[in-house]
């Protein structure tokens, strides 16, 4: 399964070579650079299984990547934790700097 319903909606039916050509899973071995996957547990747009399928293919292709799994999150609202992880990823990989130490101050839990 890769983009379960999306392809049919935008690319039509029957399935042709275009499906494989546009598949991140099928093309994982071609991906280059710094990679990060953010997965919301309740994502109803990209089934979390598809994200884990991509992660599995990246591992098999010998690719390094970061993955962030967010319990209870959907496709669009991954929350503050994910925003920090994305910021850290860009600070580390684009700016070449050390991200802030988010654990340096205690945060009150509600």
C-alpha positions as MATLAB code, in Angstrom:
seq = 'XXXXXXXXXXXXXXXXXXXXXXXXXXXXXXXXXXXXXXXXXXXXXXXXXXXXXXXXXXXXXXXXXXXXXXXXXXXXXXXXXXXXXXXXXXXXXXXXXXXXXXXXXXXXXX';
ca = [
       0.000    0.000    0.000;
       1.398    3.380   -0.951;
      -0.853    6.465   -0.966;
      -3.864    4.161   -0.764;
      -6.584    6.374   -2.252;
      -4.669    9.435   -3.418;
      -3.411    7.932   -6.658;
      -6.836    6.823   -7.824;
      -8.318   10.218   -7.023;
      -5.742   12.202   -9.000;
      -4.198    9.701  -11.414;
      -7.234    7.628  -12.318;
      -7.825    3.950  -12.822;
      -6.559    1.467  -13.969;
      -3.172    1.406  -12.317;
      -0.332    2.161  -14.730;
       3.438    2.590  -14.534;
       2.849    6.136  -13.251;
       1.867    4.742   -9.866;
       5.257    3.132   -9.334;
       7.080    6.124  -10.805;
       5.439    8.446   -8.249;
       5.813    6.072   -5.298;
       8.157    7.192   -2.521;
       8.330    3.556   -1.423;
       9.331    2.246   -4.849;
      11.859    5.060   -5.249;
      13.257    5.133   -1.701;
      16.653    3.958   -2.943;
      16.873    7.115   -5.099;
      16.267    9.584   -2.271;
      19.268   11.684   -1.296;
      20.199   14.154    1.392;
      18.826   14.464    4.890;
      15.474   12.741    5.284;
      12.768   13.015    7.925;
       9.385   11.305    8.179;
       6.714   12.681   10.535;
       3.875   10.259   11.285;
       0.614   11.116   13.015;
      -0.987    8.087   14.660;
      -4.497    9.140   13.573;
      -3.550   10.343   10.078;
      -6.505    9.683    7.777;
      -4.782   11.127    4.707;
      -1.559    9.086    4.681;
      -2.127    5.811    6.502;
       0.644    5.438    9.118;
       1.325    1.995    7.652;
       2.453    3.732    4.442;
       4.928    5.869    6.385;
       6.318    2.793    8.119;
       6.463    1.019    4.763;
       8.614    3.903    3.477;
      10.807    3.701    6.596;
      11.277   -0.029    6.023;
      12.277    0.543    2.401;
      14.724    3.294    3.410;
      16.326    0.933    5.919;
      16.609   -1.795    3.289;
      18.182    0.750    0.915;
      20.783    1.664    3.552;
      19.481    5.225    3.914;
      19.791    7.238    7.117;
      16.695    9.173    8.151;
      14.871   10.585   11.147;
      11.348    9.503   12.004;
       8.955   11.196   14.415;
       5.856    9.299   15.537;
       3.205   11.422   17.264;
       0.488    9.598   19.227;
      -3.007   10.988   18.679;
      -1.965   13.372   15.872;
      -3.578   13.516   12.457;
      -2.175   14.641    9.099;
      -2.172   18.399    9.692;
      -1.960   18.943   13.446;
       1.145   17.230   14.702;
       1.598   19.804   17.481;
       4.378   21.582   19.325;
       6.528   18.474   19.766;
       6.688   17.896   16.015;
       7.305   21.577   15.334;
      10.328   21.389   17.647;
      11.581   18.213   15.954;
      11.234   19.852   12.514;
      13.012   22.981   13.756;
      15.800   20.843   15.225;
      16.110   18.933   11.941;
      16.499   22.128    9.902;
      18.808   23.839   12.408;
      21.078   20.780   12.495;
      21.011   19.943    8.776;
      20.729   23.328    7.064;
      22.335   25.749    9.498;
      24.828   23.182   10.785;
      24.194   24.291   14.363;
      23.183   22.563   17.569;
      19.440   22.867   18.232;
      18.157   24.261   21.538;
      18.076   21.939   24.550;
      14.314   21.639   24.975;
      14.768   19.522   28.102;
      16.770   22.159   29.985;
      13.655   23.629   31.646;
      10.850   21.640   33.271;
       7.427   22.168   31.731;
       4.278   21.926   33.824;
       1.963   19.175   32.623;
      -1.743   19.921   32.526;
];
